[in-house]
Structures are given as structure tokens and as C-alpha cells.
Amino acid sequence: MNSMFSNTEQKGTIVDVRTAEEFMEGHVSGSYNIPLQQIRSKLAEIKSMKHPNILCCASGNRSAQAHGYLSMEGVLCLNGGSRLAVNYSQSQNV
């Protein structure tokens, strides 16, 4: 897992695709919340973020869906899986 994230945390943007309610219960420090249902309508905003986008959610399912769509739209992104895995990777690279 660490190799997937090596040096991306400092350069990219973490996007949490869970609902706003889930995000409020806990999230990766510095991450942005764009729920999966809003990915299409927020495409321009996502494209303007520092890349690569590291996508996360609760289990990796919603982030995988977001990854598929964003990749087709030409956005450089990675499916980080669960927010806990991304948070752990962040802590290992500090």
C-alpha cells in the first residue's frame, strides 16, 4: 500500500467520496468531501485540484466507482480504498 501512495500525499489531493454525514464522523486530515453522487457535478472543481487525486470512502467501493468515472474523464487519480487505509498511509509518510 505504501508504494501506491509514495510521494503522492504531499503533491496530490485526498477526496473522500462518502456522504457529508459520514465525513463529519471522521476523515483524513486535509481531505475534501465530495460525495459520490456529486462527482459529476463537481468535475470542474476536481480537475482544478492538485493531482493526483487520492480517492477514499468507507470500504473502497464508492472510491472505485469515482475512480472509474474520473479516469474516463481524464483525471489523474488513485483509488486509495478506505479512509482508514489512506489515513494510515498518510501517517507512515509523515
C-alpha distances in whole Angstrom, upper triangle without the diagonal:
4,5,5,7,9,12,12,13,16,17,16,17,15,17,18,20,21,25,26,27,24,22,25,24,21,19,16,19,20,18,21,22,23,24,23,27,27,25,28,30,28,27,29,27,24,25,26,23,21,18,16,16,13,14,13,16,17,15,13,17,18,16,16,19,19,17,19,22,21,20,24,25,23,21,18,15,12,11,9,10,12,13,12,8,9,12,10,7,11,13,11,12,15
4,5,5,6,9,10,11,13,15,15,16,15,18,18,21,22,26,27,28,25,23,26,25,22,19,16,18,19,18,21,23,24,25,25,28,29,26,29,31,28,27,29,27,24,25,25,22,20,18,15,16,13,15,15,18,19,18,16,20,21,18,18,22,21,19,21,24,22,21,25,26,24,21,18,16,13,13,10,13,14,14,13,10,9,11,9,6,9,10,8,8,12
4,5,5,9,10,11,14,15,15,17,16,19,20,22,24,28,29,31,27,26,29,28,25,22,19,20,21,20,22,24,25,26,26,29,29,26,29,31,29,27,29,27,24,24,25,22,19,17,14,16,13,16,16,20,21,20,18,21,22,19,18,22,21,18,21,23,22,20,24,25,23,20,17,15,12,13,12,14,16,17,16,13,12,14,13,9,12,14,11,10,14
4,6,9,8,10,13,13,12,14,13,16,17,19,21,25,26,28,25,23,26,26,23,20,17,19,19,18,20,21,22,23,22,26,26,23,25,28,25,24,25,24,20,21,22,19,17,14,11,12,10,12,13,17,18,17,15,18,19,15,15,18,17,15,17,20,18,16,20,21,19,17,13,11,8,9,8,11,14,15,15,12,10,13,13,9,11,14,13,12,15
4,6,5,7,10,10,10,11,11,14,15,18,20,24,25,26,23,21,24,24,21,17,14,15,15,15,17,19,20,22,22,25,25,22,25,27,24,23,24,22,19,19,20,17,15,12,10,11,8,11,12,16,18,17,15,18,19,15,16,19,18,15,18,20,18,17,21,22,20,17,13,11,9,10,8,12,13,13,14,11,8,11,11,7,8,11,10,9,12
4,6,7,9,10,11,13,14,17,19,21,24,27,28,29,27,24,27,27,23,20,16,17,17,17,20,22,23,25,25,29,28,25,28,30,27,25,26,24,21,21,22,19,16,14,12,13,12,15,16,20,21,21,19,22,23,19,20,23,21,18,21,23,21,20,24,24,22,19,15,14,12,14,12,15,17,16,17,14,12,13,13,9,9,12,10,8,11
4,6,6,7,9,12,13,16,19,22,24,27,28,30,27,24,27,27,24,20,16,16,16,16,19,22,23,25,25,29,28,25,27,29,26,24,24,23,20,20,20,16,13,12,10,12,12,15,17,21,23,23,21,24,24,20,21,24,22,19,22,24,21,20,24,24,21,18,15,14,13,15,14,17,19,18,18,16,13,14,14,11,10,13,11,8,10
4,5,5,5,8,10,13,16,18,21,24,24,27,24,22,24,25,21,18,14,15,14,13,15,18,19,22,22,25,24,21,24,25,22,20,21,19,16,16,16,13,10,8,7,9,8,12,14,18,20,21,18,21,21,17,18,20,18,16,19,20,17,17,21,20,18,15,11,10,10,12,11,15,16,15,17,14,11,13,14,10,10,13,13,10,12
4,6,6,7,8,11,14,17,19,22,22,24,22,19,21,22,18,15,11,11,10,10,13,16,18,20,21,24,23,21,24,25,21,21,21,19,16,17,17,13,10,10,9,9,8,11,13,16,19,20,18,21,20,17,18,21,19,17,20,21,19,19,22,22,20,16,14,12,11,13,11,14,15,13,14,13,9,10,12,9,7,10,11,8,9
4,6,8,10,14,16,20,22,25,24,27,24,21,23,24,21,17,14,12,11,12,15,18,20,23,24,27,25,23,26,26,23,22,22,19,17,17,16,13,10,10,10,11,11,15,16,20,22,23,21,24,23,20,22,24,21,20,23,24,21,21,24,23,21,18,15,14,14,16,15,18,19,17,18,16,13,13,15,12,9,12,12,9,9
4,7,10,13,16,19,22,25,24,27,25,22,24,26,22,19,15,15,12,13,14,18,19,22,23,26,24,21,23,24,21,19,19,17,15,14,13,10,7,7,7,9,10,14,16,20,23,24,22,24,23,19,21,23,20,18,21,22,18,18,22,20,18,15,12,12,13,16,15,18,20,18,20,18,15,16,17,14,12,15,16,12,13
4,7,10,13,16,19,21,21,24,22,19,22,23,20,16,13,13,11,10,12,15,15,18,19,22,20,17,20,21,17,16,16,14,11,12,11,8,5,4,5,6,7,10,13,17,20,21,18,21,19,16,17,19,16,15,18,18,15,15,19,17,15,12,10,9,10,13,12,16,17,15,18,16,13,14,16,14,12,15,16,14,15
4,6,10,12,15,18,18,20,19,16,18,20,17,13,11,11,8,7,8,11,12,15,16,19,17,15,17,18,14,14,14,12,9,11,10,7,6,6,6,5,6,8,11,14,17,19,17,19,17,14,16,17,14,14,17,17,14,15,18,17,16,12,11,9,10,12,11,14,15,13,16,15,12,13,16,14,12,15,17,15,15
4,6,10,12,15,15,17,15,13,15,17,14,10,8,9,7,5,6,9,10,13,14,17,16,14,17,18,15,15,16,13,10,13,13,10,9,9,9,6,5,6,7,11,14,15,14,16,14,11,14,15,13,12,16,16,14,15,19,18,17,13,12,10,10,10,9,11,12,9,12,12,9,10,13,12,10,14,16,14,15
4,6,9,12,12,15,13,11,14,15,13,10,9,11,9,6,5,6,7,9,10,13,12,10,14,15,12,12,14,11,9,12,13,10,11,11,10,6,6,5,6,9,12,14,12,14,11,9,12,13,10,11,14,14,12,14,17,16,16,13,12,10,10,10,10,11,11,10,13,13,10,12,15,15,13,17,19,18,19
4,6,9,9,12,10,7,11,12,11,8,8,11,10,7,6,5,6,7,9,12,12,11,14,15,13,14,16,14,12,15,16,13,15,14,14,10,8,6,5,6,9,11,10,12,9,8,12,12,10,12,15,15,14,16,19,18,19,15,15,12,12,10,10,10,9,7,11,12,10,11,15,15,14,17,19,19,20
4,7,9,11,10,9,12,14,13,11,12,14,14,10,9,6,5,4,5,8,9,8,12,13,12,13,16,14,12,15,17,15,17,16,15,11,10,7,6,5,9,11,10,10,7,6,10,10,8,10,13,13,12,15,17,17,18,15,16,13,13,11,11,10,10,10,13,14,13,14,18,18,17,20,22,22,23
4,7,8,6,6,10,11,11,10,12,15,15,12,10,7,7,5,7,9,10,11,14,15,14,16,19,17,15,19,20,18,20,20,19,15,13,10,8,5,7,10,10,10,7,8,12,12,11,13,16,16,16,19,20,20,22,19,20,16,16,13,13,11,10,9,13,14,14,15,18,19,18,21,23,24,25
4,5,5,6,9,10,11,11,14,16,16,13,11,8,8,5,8,9,10,12,15,15,14,17,20,17,17,20,21,20,22,22,21,18,17,13,12,9,10,13,14,13,10,12,15,14,13,16,19,18,18,21,23,22,24,21,22,20,19,17,17,15,14,13,16,18,17,18,21,22,21,24,26,27,27
4,5,5,6,9,10,10,13,15,15,12,10,7,8,7,10,11,11,13,16,16,15,18,20,17,17,21,21,19,22,22,22,18,18,15,13,11,12,16,17,17,14,15,18,18,16,19,21,20,20,23,25,24,26,23,24,21,21,19,19,18,16,14,17,19,18,18,21,23,21,23,26,27,27
4,5,5,7,9,11,14,16,17,15,13,10,12,10,13,14,14,17,20,19,18,21,23,21,20,24,25,23,25,25,25,21,20,17,15,12,12,16,17,17,15,16,20,19,18,21,24,23,23,26,28,27,29,26,27,24,23,21,20,19,16,14,16,19,19,18,21,23,22,24,27,28,28
4,5,5,7,8,12,14,16,13,13,10,11,10,12,14,15,16,20,20,19,21,24,21,20,24,24,22,24,24,23,20,18,15,12,9,9,12,14,15,13,14,17,17,17,19,22,22,22,24,26,26,28,25,25,22,21,18,17,15,12,11,13,16,16,15,18,20,20,21,24,25,25
4,5,5,6,9,11,12,10,9,7,9,9,12,14,14,15,19,19,17,19,21,19,17,21,22,19,21,21,21,17,15,13,11,9,10,13,14,16,13,14,17,18,16,18,21,21,20,23,26,25,26,23,23,20,19,17,16,15,12,10,12,15,14,13,17,18,17,19,22,22,22
4,5,7,11,12,13,12,11,9,12,12,15,17,17,18,22,21,19,22,24,21,20,24,24,21,23,24,24,20,19,17,14,13,13,17,18,19,17,17,21,21,20,22,25,25,24,27,29,28,29,26,26,23,23,21,19,18,15,13,14,18,17,15,18,20,19,20,23,24,24
4,7,11,12,15,13,14,12,15,14,17,19,19,21,24,24,22,25,27,24,23,26,27,24,25,26,25,22,20,18,15,12,11,15,17,19,17,18,21,22,21,23,26,26,26,28,31,30,31,28,28,24,23,21,19,17,14,12,12,16,16,14,17,20,19,19,22,24,23
4,7,9,12,11,12,11,14,14,17,19,19,20,24,24,22,24,26,23,21,25,25,22,22,23,22,19,17,15,12,11,10,14,16,18,17,16,20,21,20,21,25,25,24,26,29,29,29,26,25,22,21,19,16,15,12,9,10,13,13,11,13,16,15,15,19,20,19
4,6,8,7,9,9,12,13,15,18,18,18,22,22,20,21,23,20,18,21,21,18,19,19,19,15,13,12,10,9,10,13,14,17,15,14,18,19,17,19,22,22,21,23,26,26,26,22,22,19,17,16,13,13,10,7,8,11,10,8,12,13,12,13,16,17,17
4,6,6,9,10,13,15,17,20,19,19,22,23,20,21,23,19,17,20,20,17,16,17,16,13,11,11,9,10,12,14,14,17,16,14,18,19,18,18,22,22,21,22,26,25,25,21,20,17,15,14,12,12,10,7,8,10,7,5,9,10,8,10,13,14,13
4,6,9,11,15,17,19,22,21,20,24,24,21,22,23,19,18,21,20,16,16,17,17,15,13,14,13,14,15,18,18,21,19,17,21,22,20,21,24,25,22,24,28,27,26,22,21,18,18,17,15,16,14,10,11,13,10,8,11,12,9,10,14,14,12
4,7,10,13,16,18,21,19,19,22,22,18,19,20,16,15,18,16,13,13,14,15,13,12,13,13,15,17,19,19,21,20,17,21,22,19,19,23,23,21,22,26,24,24,20,19,17,17,17,15,17,16,12,14,15,12,10,14,14,11,13,16,15,13
4,7,10,12,15,17,16,15,19,19,15,17,17,14,12,15,15,11,12,13,13,10,9,9,9,11,14,16,16,18,16,14,17,18,15,16,20,20,17,19,22,21,21,17,17,14,14,14,12,14,13,10,12,13,10,10,14,13,11,14,17,16,15
4,6,10,12,15,13,12,15,15,12,14,14,11,10,13,13,10,12,13,13,10,10,10,10,11,14,17,16,18,15,13,17,17,14,15,19,18,16,18,21,19,20,16,16,14,15,15,14,15,14,12,15,16,13,13,17,17,15,17,20,19,19
4,6,9,11,10,10,14,13,11,13,15,12,11,15,15,13,15,16,16,12,12,10,10,10,13,16,15,16,13,12,15,15,13,15,18,17,15,18,21,19,20,17,18,15,16,15,14,15,14,11,15,16,14,14,18,18,17,20,22,22,22
4,6,8,6,7,10,10,8,10,12,10,9,13,14,12,15,15,15,12,12,10,10,10,13,16,15,15,11,11,14,13,10,13,15,14,13,16,18,16,18,15,16,14,15,14,15,15,15,13,17,18,16,17,21,21,19,22,25,24,25
4,5,5,7,10,10,10,12,15,13,12,15,17,16,18,18,18,14,14,11,10,9,12,14,13,13,9,10,13,11,9,13,15,13,13,17,18,17,19,17,18,16,16,15,15,15,14,13,17,18,17,18,21,22,21,24,26,26,27
4,5,5,8,10,10,11,15,14,12,15,17,16,19,18,17,14,14,10,10,9,12,13,12,10,7,8,10,8,6,10,12,10,11,14,15,15,17,15,17,14,15,13,14,14,14,14,18,18,17,19,22,22,22,25,27,27,28
4,6,7,8,10,11,15,14,14,17,19,18,21,21,20,17,17,14,14,13,15,16,15,13,10,11,13,10,9,13,14,12,13,16,17,16,19,17,19,17,18,17,18,17,17,18,21,22,21,23,26,26,26,29,31,31,32
4,6,5,6,9,11,11,11,14,16,16,19,19,19,16,16,14,14,14,17,18,17,16,12,13,15,12,10,13,14,12,12,16,16,15,17,16,18,17,18,17,19,18,19,18,22,23,21,23,26,26,25,28,30,30,31
4,6,5,6,10,9,8,11,13,13,16,16,16,12,14,11,13,13,16,18,15,14,11,11,12,10,7,10,11,9,8,12,13,11,14,12,14,13,15,14,16,16,17,17,21,21,19,21,25,24,23,27,29,28,29
4,5,5,9,10,9,11,14,15,18,17,17,15,17,14,16,17,20,21,18,17,14,13,14,12,9,12,12,8,9,12,12,10,13,12,15,15,17,17,19,20,21,21,25,25,23,25,28,27,27,30,32,31,32
4,6,8,9,10,12,13,15,18,18,19,16,18,16,18,18,21,23,21,20,16,16,18,15,12,15,16,12,12,15,15,13,15,14,18,17,20,20,22,22,23,22,26,27,25,26,30,29,28,31,33,32,33
4,6,5,6,9,10,11,15,15,16,13,16,14,16,17,20,22,20,19,16,15,17,15,12,14,15,12,11,14,15,12,14,12,15,15,17,18,19,20,21,20,24,24,22,24,27,26,25,28,30,29,30
4,5,5,6,9,10,13,13,14,12,15,14,16,18,21,22,20,19,16,15,16,14,11,12,13,10,8,11,12,9,10,9,12,13,16,16,19,20,21,21,25,25,22,24,27,26,25,28,30,28,29
4,5,5,6,9,12,13,15,13,16,16,19,21,24,26,23,23,19,18,19,18,14,15,16,13,11,14,14,10,12,10,13,14,18,19,21,23,24,23,27,27,24,26,29,27,26,29,31,29,30
4,5,5,7,10,12,14,12,15,14,17,19,22,24,22,22,19,17,19,18,14,15,17,15,12,15,16,13,14,11,14,14,17,18,20,21,22,21,24,25,21,23,26,25,23,27,28,27,27
4,5,5,9,9,10,8,11,11,14,16,20,21,19,19,16,14,16,15,11,12,14,12,9,12,13,11,11,8,10,10,13,15,16,18,19,18,22,22,18,20,23,22,21,24,26,24,25
4,6,8,8,10,9,13,13,17,19,23,24,21,21,19,16,17,17,13,13,15,13,9,11,12,9,9,6,9,10,14,16,18,20,22,21,24,24,21,23,25,24,22,26,27,25,26
4,7,8,11,10,14,15,18,21,25,26,23,24,21,19,20,20,16,16,18,16,13,15,16,13,12,10,11,13,16,18,20,22,23,22,25,25,21,23,26,24,22,26,27,25,25
4,6,8,8,11,12,16,18,22,23,21,22,20,17,19,19,15,15,18,16,13,15,17,14,13,10,10,11,14,16,17,19,21,19,22,21,18,19,22,20,18,22,23,21,21
4,6,7,10,13,16,19,23,24,21,23,21,18,19,20,17,16,19,18,14,15,18,16,14,11,10,10,13,16,16,19,21,19,22,21,17,18,21,19,17,20,21,18,19
3,5,8,11,15,18,22,22,19,21,19,16,17,18,15,13,16,16,12,12,15,14,11,8,6,7,10,13,14,17,19,18,21,19,16,18,20,17,16,20,20,18,19
4,6,9,13,16,20,20,17,19,18,14,15,16,13,11,14,15,11,11,14,13,11,8,5,5,7,10,11,15,17,16,19,17,14,16,18,15,15,18,19,16,18
4,6,10,13,17,17,14,16,14,11,12,14,11,9,13,13,10,10,14,13,12,8,6,4,6,9,9,12,14,13,16,15,12,14,17,15,14,18,19,17,18
4,7,10,14,14,11,14,13,9,11,13,10,9,13,14,11,12,16,15,14,11,9,6,5,6,6,9,11,10,13,11,8,11,13,11,11,15,16,15,16
4,7,11,11,9,10,9,5,8,10,8,7,11,12,10,12,15,15,15,12,11,7,6,5,5,7,9,8,12,11,9,12,14,13,13,17,18,17,19
4,7,8,6,9,8,5,8,10,9,10,13,14,13,15,18,18,18,15,14,11,9,7,5,5,5,5,9,9,7,10,12,12,12,15,17,17,19
4,6,6,7,6,6,9,10,10,11,14,15,15,17,20,20,21,18,18,14,12,9,8,6,5,5,9,10,9,11,14,14,15,17,19,20,21
4,6,8,8,9,11,13,13,14,17,18,19,20,23,23,24,22,21,17,15,12,11,8,5,6,8,10,11,12,14,15,16,18,20,21,23
4,6,8,8,10,12,13,14,16,18,18,19,22,23,24,22,21,17,14,11,10,6,5,8,9,9,11,13,14,15,17,19,20,22,23
4,6,5,6,9,10,10,12,14,15,16,18,20,20,18,17,14,11,7,7,4,5,8,10,10,10,13,14,15,16,19,20,21,23
4,5,5,6,9,10,11,13,14,15,17,19,20,18,18,15,13,9,10,7,8,11,14,13,14,17,18,18,20,23,23,24,27
4,5,5,6,9,10,11,12,14,16,17,18,16,17,14,13,9,11,9,9,11,14,14,14,17,19,19,20,23,24,25,26
4,5,5,6,9,10,10,12,14,15,16,14,14,10,9,6,7,6,8,10,13,12,12,15,17,16,17,20,21,21,23
4,5,5,6,9,10,10,12,14,15,14,13,10,9,6,9,7,10,13,15,14,14,17,19,18,19,22,23,23,25
4,5,5,6,9,10,11,13,15,13,14,12,11,9,12,11,13,15,18,17,17,20,22,21,22,25,26,26,28
4,5,5,6,8,10,11,12,11,12,9,10,8,11,11,13,14,18,17,16,19,21,20,21,24,25,25,26
4,6,5,6,8,10,10,9,9,7,7,6,9,10,13,15,18,16,15,18,20,19,19,23,23,23,25
4,6,5,6,9,10,10,11,9,10,9,13,13,16,18,21,19,18,22,23,22,23,26,27,26,29
4,5,5,6,9,9,11,10,12,11,15,15,18,19,23,22,20,23,25,24,25,28,29,28,30
4,5,5,6,5,8,7,10,11,14,15,18,18,22,21,19,22,24,22,22,26,27,26,27
4,5,5,5,6,7,9,10,14,16,19,20,23,21,19,23,24,22,23,26,27,25,28
4,5,7,10,11,13,14,17,19,22,23,26,24,23,26,28,26,27,30,30,29,31
4,6,9,11,14,15,18,20,23,23,27,25,23,26,28,26,26,30,31,29,31
4,6,9,12,15,18,20,23,23,26,25,22,25,27,25,25,29,29,27,29
4,6,10,12,15,17,20,20,23,22,19,22,24,22,22,25,26,24,26
4,7,10,13,16,19,19,22,20,17,20,22,19,19,23,23,21,23
4,7,9,12,15,15,18,16,14,17,19,16,16,20,20,19,21
4,6,9,12,13,15,13,11,14,16,13,14,18,18,17,19
4,6,9,10,13,11,10,13,15,13,14,18,18,18,20
4,6,8,10,7,6,10,11,9,11,14,14,15,17
4,7,8,7,7,10,11,11,13,16,16,17,19
4,5,5,6,9,10,11,12,14,16,17,19
4,5,5,6,8,10,10,12,14,15,17
4,5,5,6,9,10,10,12,14,16
4,5,5,6,9,10,11,13,15
4,5,5,6,9,10,11,13
4,5,5,6,9,10,11
4,5,5,6,9,10
4,5,5,6,9
4,5,5,6
4,6,5
4,6
4
